[in-house]
Amino acid sequence: MTGPDGAICGIYFTTALRNLGSCSGCGKERLLRGKATDGTDICRVTTHMTCEGCATETERFRAGHCIRCVLRTDLEALLHPHTPPDLSLKRLIGVLAAAARPESVYTWMRGANANELLTSLGTRSIALTHESFDALPASRSVEYLREMLVHHGMLPDRDRQSRRQSNGSPAGTTSNASAQWQAQEGTVPYPSRLPASPSLAINCVL
């Protein structure tokens, strides 16, 4: 592996890709891959690490594009959010592409069960509803997607509804699904991104 200054090890390369901040030299928000003489972090010329799709300075994942752009492209190919237009599917793509660990989402969606589920959503043979998911064979991929949709407010929380009906729990009570997502991500309900995973324990959903 080679950087602008010569050969670098894999550990340094991976660390450099996560070190984003304000360069003490130019003042721009960039990948900080070097040190100034005073020890402060500085950026390097990294045009070979800029996504051709969104111009983000990051690792190229495929064909010159970053993992998030690749996710959007692949998800749009599966979900067909524009034919016919479907705002829920558009939002689902945005949520998945914005995951804290987009590589985990990429791995998940390449699994046979997840791919079949996403394809069925794209052909509109199933809908983004609890009833549609209930009619499918039980699988971790289905429950993963269901809990993610509940967590992001895209499906009603049936656990919360049933608890309110049975014991009058207040409307703000957090469901088991949302609590699991918060525990994994360390956020309040319905953030703009998936739990690091999504903090995805990917082995639990494949």
Salt bridges, closest charged atoms under 4 A:
ASP5 OD1 - ARG44 NH2 2.59
ASP41 OD1 - LYS35 NZ 2.68
GLU52 OE2 - ARG60 NH1 3.51
GLU57 OE2 - ARG30 NH2 3.02
ASP74 OD1 - ARG62 NH2 2.84
ASP86 OD2 - ARG124 NE 3.99
ASP134 OD1 - ARG146 NH2 3.03
ASP134 OD2 - ARG158 NH1 2.86
GLU143 OE1 - ARG146 NE 3.03
ASP157 OD2 - ARG160 NE 3.87
GLU185 OE2 - ARG193 NH1 2.74
